[in-house]
Amino acid sequence: MNERMLVYVAFGCLQSIVCLMKDIGQDEVKYVIYLWGVKLTSWICPTHTKEKK
């Protein structure tokens, strides 16, 4: 996948999360967003996550 596709996928996930926020409790949504943030950063910047350790 190229970077442009990753951006579209990320925005699609964000939009679906925003829709979920209206249905689910805030705490659960924050946890889901945190998990997605960790996954996206590990996919997009694998070298940065390794350097921090």
C-alpha distance matrix in Angstrom:
0.0 3.8 6.7 8.2 6.2 6.9 10.3 11.0 10.4 12.6 15.1 15.3 16.1 18.6 20.3 20.8 22.2 24.5 25.7 26.4 28.3 30.9 31.5 31.2 33.2 32.1 32.1 29.7 27.3 27.4 26.6 23.6 22.3 23.0 21.1 18.0 18.5 18.7 15.6 13.5 15.2 14.8 11.0 10.9 14.1 14.9 17.4 19.3 20.0 21.3 23.5 25.2 26.5
3.8 0.0 3.8 5.6 5.6 6.6 9.0 10.4 11.0 12.6 14.7 15.7 16.9 18.7 20.4 21.6 22.9 24.8 26.4 27.3 29.0 31.5 32.5 32.4 34.1 32.7 32.9 30.9 28.2 28.0 27.6 24.8 22.9 23.7 22.3 19.0 18.8 19.4 16.8 14.0 15.2 15.5 11.9 10.5 13.5 15.1 17.0 18.6 19.9 21.5 23.1 24.8 26.6
6.7 3.8 0.0 3.8 5.4 5.0 6.3 8.8 9.9 10.4 12.4 14.2 15.3 16.5 18.5 20.1 21.0 22.6 24.6 25.7 26.8 29.5 30.8 30.6 32.1 30.3 30.6 28.9 26.0 25.6 25.6 23.0 20.7 21.3 20.5 17.1 16.4 17.4 15.3 12.0 12.9 13.9 10.7 8.4 11.4 13.8 15.7 16.5 18.1 20.1 21.3 22.7 24.9
8.2 5.6 3.8 0.0 3.8 5.4 5.1 6.4 8.7 9.9 10.8 12.4 14.4 15.4 16.7 18.6 20.0 21.2 22.9 24.5 25.8 28.1 29.6 29.9 31.6 30.0 30.7 29.1 25.9 25.8 26.2 23.4 21.0 22.3 21.7 18.0 17.6 19.3 17.2 13.8 15.2 16.7 13.6 11.5 14.7 17.3 19.3 19.8 21.2 23.5 24.7 25.8 28.2
6.2 5.6 5.4 3.8 0.0 3.8 5.4 5.1 6.2 8.6 9.9 10.5 12.3 14.2 15.4 16.6 18.4 20.0 21.3 22.6 24.4 26.6 27.8 28.0 30.0 28.8 29.4 27.4 24.4 24.7 24.8 21.6 19.8 21.3 20.1 16.5 16.9 18.4 15.7 12.8 15.0 16.1 12.6 11.6 15.2 17.2 19.8 20.6 21.4 23.6 25.4 26.4 28.3
6.9 6.6 5.0 5.4 3.8 0.0 3.8 5.5 5.1 6.0 8.6 9.8 10.5 12.2 14.2 15.4 16.4 18.3 20.1 20.9 22.4 25.1 26.1 25.9 27.6 26.2 26.5 24.6 21.7 21.7 21.6 18.6 16.7 17.8 16.7 13.1 13.2 14.6 12.1 9.0 11.2 12.4 9.2 8.1 11.9 14.0 16.8 17.3 17.8 20.3 22.1 22.9 24.8
10.3 9.0 6.3 5.1 5.4 3.8 0.0 3.8 5.4 5.0 6.2 8.5 9.9 10.5 12.3 14.3 15.2 16.4 18.5 19.9 20.9 23.4 25.0 25.0 26.6 24.9 25.6 24.1 20.9 20.7 21.3 18.5 16.0 17.5 17.2 13.5 13.1 15.3 13.5 10.0 11.9 14.1 11.5 9.7 13.1 15.9 18.4 18.2 19.0 21.8 23.2 23.6 25.9
11.0 10.4 8.8 6.4 5.1 5.5 3.8 0.0 3.8 5.4 5.2 6.1 8.7 9.9 10.6 12.4 14.2 15.3 16.7 18.4 20.0 22.0 23.5 24.0 26.0 24.7 25.9 24.0 20.7 21.3 21.9 18.8 16.7 18.8 18.3 14.5 14.9 17.4 15.3 12.2 14.8 16.8 14.0 12.9 16.5 19.0 21.7 21.7 22.2 25.0 26.7 27.0 29.1
10.4 11.0 9.9 8.7 6.2 5.1 5.4 3.8 0.0 3.8 5.5 5.0 6.2 8.6 9.9 10.7 12.3 14.3 15.5 16.5 18.4 20.8 21.7 21.8 23.9 22.9 23.7 21.5 18.5 19.2 19.3 16.0 14.4 16.5 15.4 11.6 12.8 14.9 12.4 9.9 13.1 14.6 11.9 11.8 15.5 17.5 20.6 20.7 20.6 23.4 25.4 25.6 27.3
12.6 12.6 10.4 9.9 8.6 6.0 5.0 5.4 3.8 0.0 3.8 5.4 5.1 6.2 8.7 10.0 10.5 12.3 14.4 15.2 16.4 19.2 20.4 20.2 21.8 20.3 21.0 19.2 16.1 16.3 16.7 13.7 11.4 13.4 12.9 9.1 9.6 12.2 10.5 7.6 10.6 12.8 10.9 10.4 13.7 16.0 19.1 18.5 18.3 21.5 23.3 23.0 24.9
15.1 14.7 12.4 10.8 9.9 8.6 6.2 5.2 5.5 3.8 0.0 3.8 5.4 5.0 6.1 8.6 9.7 10.4 12.4 14.1 15.2 17.4 19.1 19.5 21.3 19.8 21.1 19.6 16.1 16.7 17.8 14.9 12.5 15.1 15.3 11.6 12.0 15.1 13.9 11.1 13.7 16.4 14.6 13.7 16.9 19.5 22.3 21.5 21.5 24.8 26.3 25.9 28.1
15.3 15.7 14.2 12.4 10.5 9.8 8.5 6.1 5.0 5.4 3.8 0.0 3.8 5.4 5.2 6.3 8.6 9.9 10.8 12.5 14.4 16.3 17.4 18.1 20.5 19.6 21.1 19.0 15.7 17.1 17.9 14.5 13.0 16.0 15.5 11.9 13.4 16.3 14.6 12.4 15.7 17.8 15.8 15.7 19.1 21.2 24.4 23.9 23.5 26.6 28.6 28.1 29.9
16.1 16.9 15.3 14.4 12.3 10.5 9.9 8.7 6.2 5.1 5.4 3.8 0.0 3.8 5.5 5.2 6.1 8.6 9.9 10.5 12.3 14.8 15.7 15.6 17.8 16.9 17.9 15.6 12.5 13.8 14.3 10.8 9.5 12.5 11.9 8.4 10.4 13.2 11.6 10.2 13.6 15.5 14.1 14.6 17.8 19.5 22.8 22.2 21.2 24.4 26.6 25.8 27.3
18.6 18.7 16.5 15.4 14.2 12.2 10.5 9.9 8.6 6.2 5.0 5.4 3.8 0.0 3.8 5.5 5.0 6.2 8.7 9.7 10.4 13.1 14.7 14.7 16.4 14.9 16.3 14.8 11.2 12.1 13.5 10.6 8.3 11.6 12.2 9.0 10.0 13.5 12.9 11.1 13.9 16.5 15.6 15.5 18.2 20.5 23.5 22.2 21.5 25.0 26.6 25.5 27.4
20.3 20.4 18.5 16.7 15.4 14.2 12.3 10.6 9.9 8.7 6.1 5.2 5.5 3.8 0.0 3.8 5.4 5.1 6.4 8.7 9.9 11.5 13.4 14.4 16.5 15.6 17.7 16.1 12.6 14.2 15.9 13.0 11.3 14.9 15.4 12.4 13.7 17.2 16.4 14.7 17.6 20.1 18.9 18.8 21.7 24.0 27.0 25.9 25.2 28.7 30.4 29.3 31.2
20.8 21.6 20.1 18.6 16.6 15.4 14.3 12.4 10.7 10.0 8.6 6.3 5.2 5.5 3.8 0.0 3.8 5.4 5.1 6.2 8.7 10.4 11.2 12.0 14.8 14.6 16.4 14.2 11.1 13.5 14.6 11.3 10.7 14.4 14.3 11.7 14.0 17.0 15.9 15.0 18.2 20.2 19.1 19.7 22.7 24.4 27.7 26.8 25.7 29.0 31.1 29.9 31.4
22.2 22.9 21.0 20.0 18.4 16.4 15.2 14.2 12.3 10.5 9.7 8.6 6.1 5.0 5.4 3.8 0.0 3.8 5.3 4.9 6.2 9.0 10.0 9.8 11.9 11.2 12.8 10.8 7.5 9.7 11.0 8.1 7.4 11.2 11.6 9.6 11.6 14.7 14.4 13.8 16.7 18.9 18.5 19.1 21.6 23.3 26.5 25.2 23.8 27.2 29.2 27.7 29.1
24.5 24.8 22.6 21.2 20.0 18.3 16.4 15.3 14.3 12.3 10.4 9.9 8.6 6.2 5.1 5.4 3.8 0.0 3.8 5.4 5.1 7.1 9.4 10.1 11.9 10.9 13.4 12.4 8.8 10.8 13.2 11.0 9.7 13.4 14.6 12.7 13.9 17.4 17.5 16.5 19.0 21.6 21.3 21.4 23.8 25.9 28.8 27.2 26.1 29.7 31.3 29.7 31.4
25.7 26.4 24.6 22.9 21.3 20.1 18.5 16.7 15.5 14.4 12.4 10.8 9.9 8.7 6.4 5.1 5.3 3.8 0.0 3.8 5.4 5.7 7.3 9.2 11.9 12.1 14.8 13.2 10.3 13.2 15.1 12.6 12.3 16.1 16.8 14.9 16.8 20.0 19.6 19.0 21.8 24.1 23.5 23.9 26.6 28.5 31.6 30.3 29.1 32.5 34.4 32.8 34.3
26.4 27.3 25.7 24.5 22.6 20.9 19.9 18.4 16.5 15.2 14.1 12.5 10.5 9.7 8.7 6.2 4.9 5.4 3.8 0.0 3.8 5.3 5.2 5.9 8.9 9.6 11.9 9.8 7.4 10.8 12.2 9.9 10.6 14.2 14.6 13.5 15.8 18.6 18.3 18.4 21.2 23.1 22.9 23.9 26.3 27.8 31.0 29.6 28.0 31.3 33.4 31.6 32.8
28.3 29.0 26.8 25.8 24.4 22.4 20.9 20.0 18.4 16.4 15.2 14.4 12.3 10.4 9.9 8.7 6.2 5.1 5.4 3.8 0.0 3.8 5.5 5.4 6.9 6.6 9.6 8.8 6.0 8.9 11.3 10.1 10.0 13.4 14.8 14.1 15.6 18.6 19.1 19.1 21.4 23.7 23.9 24.5 26.6 28.3 31.2 29.4 27.8 31.3 33.0 31.0 32.3
30.9 31.5 29.5 28.1 26.6 25.1 23.4 22.0 20.8 19.2 17.4 16.3 14.8 13.1 11.5 10.4 9.0 7.1 5.7 5.3 3.8 0.0 3.8 6.1 8.0 8.8 12.2 11.6 9.5 12.5 14.9 13.7 13.8 17.2 18.5 17.7 19.3 22.3 22.7 22.5 25.0 27.3 27.4 27.9 30.1 31.9 34.9 33.1 31.6 35.1 36.8 34.7 36.1
31.5 32.5 30.8 29.6 27.8 26.1 25.0 23.5 21.7 20.4 19.1 17.4 15.7 14.7 13.4 11.2 10.0 9.4 7.3 5.2 5.5 3.8 0.0 3.8 7.0 9.2 12.0 10.6 9.5 13.1 14.6 13.3 14.5 17.7 18.4 18.0 20.2 22.8 22.9 23.3 25.9 27.8 27.9 28.9 31.1 32.5 35.7 34.2 32.3 35.6 37.6 35.6 36.6
31.2 32.4 30.6 29.9 28.0 25.9 25.0 24.0 21.8 20.2 19.5 18.1 15.6 14.7 14.4 12.0 9.8 10.1 9.2 5.9 5.4 6.1 3.8 0.0 3.8 6.6 8.6 6.9 6.7 10.2 11.4 10.7 12.4 15.1 15.8 16.1 18.3 20.5 20.9 21.8 24.2 25.9 26.4 27.6 29.6 30.6 33.8 32.1 30.0 33.2 35.2 33.0 33.8
33.2 34.1 32.1 31.6 30.0 27.6 26.6 26.0 23.9 21.8 21.3 20.5 17.8 16.4 16.5 14.8 11.9 11.9 11.9 8.9 6.9 8.0 7.0 3.8 0.0 3.8 5.7 5.6 6.4 8.9 10.4 11.0 12.5 14.5 15.9 16.8 18.4 20.4 21.5 22.6 24.4 26.2 27.2 28.4 29.9 30.9 33.8 31.9 29.6 32.9 34.6 32.1 32.8
32.1 32.7 30.3 30.0 28.8 26.2 24.9 24.7 22.9 20.3 19.8 19.6 16.9 14.9 15.6 14.6 11.2 10.9 12.1 9.6 6.6 8.8 9.2 6.6 3.8 0.0 3.8 5.6 5.1 6.2 8.7 9.9 10.4 12.2 14.4 15.3 16.2 18.4 20.0 20.7 22.2 24.3 25.5 26.3 27.6 28.9 31.5 29.3 27.2 30.6 32.0 29.4 30.4
32.1 32.9 30.6 30.7 29.4 26.5 25.6 25.9 23.7 21.0 21.1 21.1 17.9 16.3 17.7 16.4 12.8 13.4 14.8 11.9 9.6 12.2 12.0 8.6 5.7 3.8 0.0 3.8 5.4 5.2 6.4 8.8 10.0 10.6 12.6 14.4 15.3 16.8 18.7 20.0 21.2 22.8 24.5 25.7 26.5 27.4 30.0 27.8 25.3 28.5 30.1 27.2 27.9
29.7 30.9 28.9 29.1 27.4 24.6 24.1 24.0 21.5 19.2 19.6 19.0 15.6 14.8 16.1 14.2 10.8 12.4 13.2 9.8 8.8 11.6 10.6 6.9 5.6 5.6 3.8 0.0 3.8 5.5 5.1 6.3 8.7 9.9 10.7 12.4 14.2 15.5 16.7 18.3 20.0 21.4 22.7 24.2 25.5 26.1 29.0 27.2 24.7 27.7 29.7 27.2 27.6
27.3 28.2 26.0 25.9 24.4 21.7 20.9 20.7 18.5 16.1 16.1 15.7 12.5 11.2 12.6 11.1 7.5 8.8 10.3 7.4 6.0 9.5 9.5 6.7 6.4 5.1 5.4 3.8 0.0 3.8 5.4 5.0 6.1 8.5 9.9 10.5 12.0 14.2 15.3 16.1 18.0 19.9 20.9 22.0 23.5 24.6 27.5 25.6 23.5 26.8 28.7 26.4 27.3
27.4 28.0 25.6 25.8 24.7 21.7 20.7 21.3 19.2 16.3 16.7 17.1 13.8 12.1 14.2 13.5 9.7 10.8 13.2 10.8 8.9 12.5 13.1 10.2 8.9 6.2 5.2 5.5 3.8 0.0 3.8 5.5 5.1 6.1 8.6 9.9 10.3 12.3 14.2 15.1 16.2 18.2 19.8 20.7 21.6 22.8 25.4 23.2 21.0 24.4 25.9 23.4 24.4
26.6 27.6 25.6 26.2 24.8 21.6 21.3 21.9 19.3 16.7 17.8 17.9 14.3 13.5 15.9 14.6 11.0 13.2 15.1 12.2 11.3 14.9 14.6 11.4 10.4 8.7 6.4 5.1 5.4 3.8 0.0 3.8 5.5 5.0 6.3 8.7 9.8 10.7 12.5 14.2 15.4 16.7 18.5 20.0 20.8 21.3 24.1 22.2 19.6 22.6 24.6 22.1 22.6
23.6 24.8 23.0 23.4 21.6 18.6 18.5 18.8 16.0 13.7 14.9 14.5 10.8 10.6 13.0 11.3 8.1 11.0 12.6 9.9 10.1 13.7 13.3 10.7 11.0 9.9 8.8 6.3 5.0 5.5 3.8 0.0 3.8 5.4 5.1 6.2 8.5 10.0 10.6 12.2 14.2 15.4 16.5 18.1 19.6 20.2 23.4 21.9 19.5 22.6 24.8 22.8 23.4
22.3 22.9 20.7 21.0 19.8 16.7 16.0 16.7 14.4 11.4 12.5 13.0 9.5 8.3 11.3 10.7 7.4 9.7 12.3 10.6 10.0 13.8 14.5 12.4 12.5 10.4 10.0 8.7 6.1 5.1 5.5 3.8 0.0 3.8 5.5 5.1 6.0 8.6 9.8 10.3 12.0 14.1 15.1 16.0 17.4 18.7 21.6 19.8 17.9 21.3 23.1 21.1 22.3
23.0 23.7 21.3 22.3 21.3 17.8 17.5 18.8 16.5 13.4 15.1 16.0 12.5 11.6 14.9 14.4 11.2 13.4 16.1 14.2 13.4 17.2 17.7 15.1 14.5 12.2 10.6 9.9 8.5 6.1 5.0 5.4 3.8 0.0 3.8 5.5 5.0 6.2 8.7 9.9 10.6 12.3 14.3 15.3 15.9 16.8 19.4 17.4 15.1 18.5 20.2 17.9 18.9
21.1 22.3 20.5 21.7 20.1 16.7 17.2 18.3 15.4 12.9 15.3 15.5 11.9 12.2 15.4 14.3 11.6 14.6 16.8 14.6 14.8 18.5 18.4 15.8 15.9 14.4 12.6 10.7 9.9 8.6 6.3 5.1 5.5 3.8 0.0 3.8 5.4 5.2 6.3 8.6 10.0 10.7 12.4 14.3 15.2 15.5 18.5 17.2 14.5 17.5 19.9 18.1 18.6
18.0 19.0 17.1 18.0 16.5 13.1 13.5 14.5 11.6 9.1 11.6 11.9 8.4 9.0 12.4 11.7 9.6 12.7 14.9 13.5 14.1 17.7 18.0 16.1 16.8 15.3 14.4 12.4 10.5 9.9 8.7 6.2 5.1 5.5 3.8 0.0 3.8 5.4 5.0 6.0 8.4 9.8 10.4 11.9 13.7 14.5 17.8 16.7 14.7 17.9 20.2 18.9 19.9
18.5 18.8 16.4 17.6 16.9 13.2 13.1 14.9 12.8 9.6 12.0 13.4 10.4 10.0 13.7 14.0 11.6 13.9 16.8 15.8 15.6 19.3 20.2 18.3 18.4 16.2 15.3 14.2 12.0 10.3 9.8 8.5 6.0 5.0 5.4 3.8 0.0 3.8 5.5 5.2 6.0 8.5 9.9 10.4 11.5 12.9 15.7 13.9 12.3 15.8 17.6 16.1 17.6
18.7 19.4 17.4 19.3 18.4 14.6 15.3 17.4 14.9 12.2 15.1 16.3 13.2 13.5 17.2 17.0 14.7 17.4 20.0 18.6 18.6 22.3 22.8 20.5 20.4 18.4 16.8 15.5 14.2 12.3 10.7 10.0 8.6 6.2 5.2 5.4 3.8 0.0 3.8 5.6 5.3 6.1 8.6 10.1 10.3 10.7 13.5 12.0 9.6 12.8 15.0 13.5 14.5
15.6 16.8 15.3 17.2 15.7 12.1 13.5 15.3 12.4 10.5 13.9 14.6 11.6 12.9 16.4 15.9 14.4 17.5 19.6 18.3 19.1 22.7 22.9 20.9 21.5 20.0 18.7 16.7 15.3 14.2 12.5 10.6 9.8 8.7 6.3 5.0 5.5 3.8 0.0 3.8 5.6 5.2 6.2 8.6 10.0 10.0 13.5 13.0 10.8 13.6 16.3 15.6 16.4
13.5 14.0 12.0 13.8 12.8 9.0 10.0 12.2 9.9 7.6 11.1 12.4 10.2 11.1 14.7 15.0 13.8 16.5 19.0 18.4 19.1 22.5 23.3 21.8 22.6 20.7 20.0 18.3 16.1 15.1 14.2 12.2 10.3 9.9 8.6 6.0 5.2 5.6 3.8 0.0 3.8 5.4 5.1 6.0 8.2 9.5 12.9 12.2 11.2 14.3 16.5 16.1 17.6
15.2 15.2 12.9 15.2 15.0 11.2 11.9 14.8 13.1 10.6 13.7 15.7 13.6 13.9 17.6 18.2 16.7 19.0 21.8 21.2 21.4 25.0 25.9 24.2 24.4 22.2 21.2 20.0 18.0 16.2 15.4 14.2 12.0 10.6 10.0 8.4 6.0 5.3 5.6 3.8 0.0 3.8 5.4 5.1 5.4 7.2 9.9 8.7 7.8 11.2 13.0 12.5 14.4
14.8 15.5 13.9 16.7 16.1 12.4 14.1 16.8 14.6 12.8 16.4 17.8 15.5 16.5 20.1 20.2 18.9 21.6 24.1 23.1 23.7 27.3 27.8 25.9 26.2 24.3 22.8 21.4 19.9 18.2 16.7 15.4 14.1 12.3 10.7 9.8 8.5 6.1 5.2 5.4 3.8 0.0 3.8 5.7 5.4 4.8 8.3 8.2 6.5 9.1 11.7 11.8 12.9
11.0 11.9 10.7 13.6 12.6 9.2 11.5 14.0 11.9 10.9 14.6 15.8 14.1 15.6 18.9 19.1 18.5 21.3 23.5 22.9 23.9 27.4 27.9 26.4 27.2 25.5 24.5 22.7 20.9 19.8 18.5 16.5 15.1 14.3 12.4 10.4 9.9 8.6 6.2 5.1 5.4 3.8 0.0 3.8 5.8 5.9 9.6 10.4 9.7 11.8 14.4 15.2 16.3
10.9 10.5 8.4 11.5 11.6 8.1 9.7 12.9 11.8 10.4 13.7 15.7 14.6 15.5 18.8 19.7 19.1 21.4 23.9 23.9 24.5 27.9 28.9 27.6 28.4 26.3 25.7 24.2 22.0 20.7 20.0 18.1 16.0 15.3 14.3 11.9 10.4 10.1 8.6 6.0 5.1 5.7 3.8 0.0 3.8 6.2 8.9 9.2 9.9 12.3 14.0 14.9 16.8
14.1 13.5 11.4 14.7 15.2 11.9 13.1 16.5 15.5 13.7 16.9 19.1 17.8 18.2 21.7 22.7 21.6 23.8 26.6 26.3 26.6 30.1 31.1 29.6 29.9 27.6 26.5 25.5 23.5 21.6 20.8 19.6 17.4 15.9 15.2 13.7 11.5 10.3 10.0 8.2 5.4 5.4 5.8 3.8 0.0 3.8 5.5 5.4 6.7 9.0 10.3 11.4 13.6
14.9 15.1 13.8 17.3 17.2 14.0 15.9 19.0 17.5 16.0 19.5 21.2 19.5 20.5 24.0 24.4 23.3 25.9 28.5 27.8 28.3 31.9 32.5 30.6 30.9 28.9 27.4 26.1 24.6 22.8 21.3 20.2 18.7 16.8 15.5 14.5 12.9 10.7 10.0 9.5 7.2 4.8 5.9 6.2 3.8 0.0 3.8 5.6 5.5 6.5 8.9 10.5 11.6
17.4 17.0 15.7 19.3 19.8 16.8 18.4 21.7 20.6 19.1 22.3 24.4 22.8 23.5 27.0 27.7 26.5 28.8 31.6 31.0 31.2 34.9 35.7 33.8 33.8 31.5 30.0 29.0 27.5 25.4 24.1 23.4 21.6 19.4 18.5 17.8 15.7 13.5 13.5 12.9 9.9 8.3 9.6 8.9 5.5 3.8 0.0 3.8 5.5 5.2 6.2 8.9 10.4
19.3 18.6 16.5 19.8 20.6 17.3 18.2 21.7 20.7 18.5 21.5 23.9 22.2 22.2 25.9 26.8 25.2 27.2 30.3 29.6 29.4 33.1 34.2 32.1 31.9 29.3 27.8 27.2 25.6 23.2 22.2 21.9 19.8 17.4 17.2 16.7 13.9 12.0 13.0 12.2 8.7 8.2 10.4 9.2 5.4 5.6 3.8 0.0 3.8 5.4 5.1 6.4 9.1
20.0 19.9 18.1 21.2 21.4 17.8 19.0 22.2 20.6 18.3 21.5 23.5 21.2 21.5 25.2 25.7 23.8 26.1 29.1 28.0 27.8 31.6 32.3 30.0 29.6 27.2 25.3 24.7 23.5 21.0 19.6 19.5 17.9 15.1 14.5 14.7 12.3 9.6 10.8 11.2 7.8 6.5 9.7 9.9 6.7 5.5 5.5 3.8 0.0 3.8 5.5 5.4 7.0
21.3 21.5 20.1 23.5 23.6 20.3 21.8 25.0 23.4 21.5 24.8 26.6 24.4 25.0 28.7 29.0 27.2 29.7 32.5 31.3 31.3 35.1 35.6 33.2 32.9 30.6 28.5 27.7 26.8 24.4 22.6 22.6 21.3 18.5 17.5 17.9 15.8 12.8 13.6 14.3 11.2 9.1 11.8 12.3 9.0 6.5 5.2 5.4 3.8 0.0 3.8 5.5 5.5
23.5 23.1 21.3 24.7 25.4 22.1 23.2 26.7 25.4 23.3 26.3 28.6 26.6 26.6 30.4 31.1 29.2 31.3 34.4 33.4 33.0 36.8 37.6 35.2 34.6 32.0 30.1 29.7 28.7 25.9 24.6 24.8 23.1 20.2 19.9 20.2 17.6 15.0 16.3 16.5 13.0 11.7 14.4 14.0 10.3 8.9 6.2 5.1 5.5 3.8 0.0 3.8 5.4
25.2 24.8 22.7 25.8 26.4 22.9 23.6 27.0 25.6 23.0 25.9 28.1 25.8 25.5 29.3 29.9 27.7 29.7 32.8 31.6 31.0 34.7 35.6 33.0 32.1 29.4 27.2 27.2 26.4 23.4 22.1 22.8 21.1 17.9 18.1 18.9 16.1 13.5 15.6 16.1 12.5 11.8 15.2 14.9 11.4 10.5 8.9 6.4 5.4 5.5 3.8 0.0 3.8
26.5 26.6 24.9 28.2 28.3 24.8 25.9 29.1 27.3 24.9 28.1 29.9 27.3 27.4 31.2 31.4 29.1 31.4 34.3 32.8 32.3 36.1 36.6 33.8 32.8 30.4 27.9 27.6 27.3 24.4 22.6 23.4 22.3 18.9 18.6 19.9 17.6 14.5 16.4 17.6 14.4 12.9 16.3 16.8 13.6 11.6 10.4 9.1 7.0 5.5 5.4 3.8 0.0
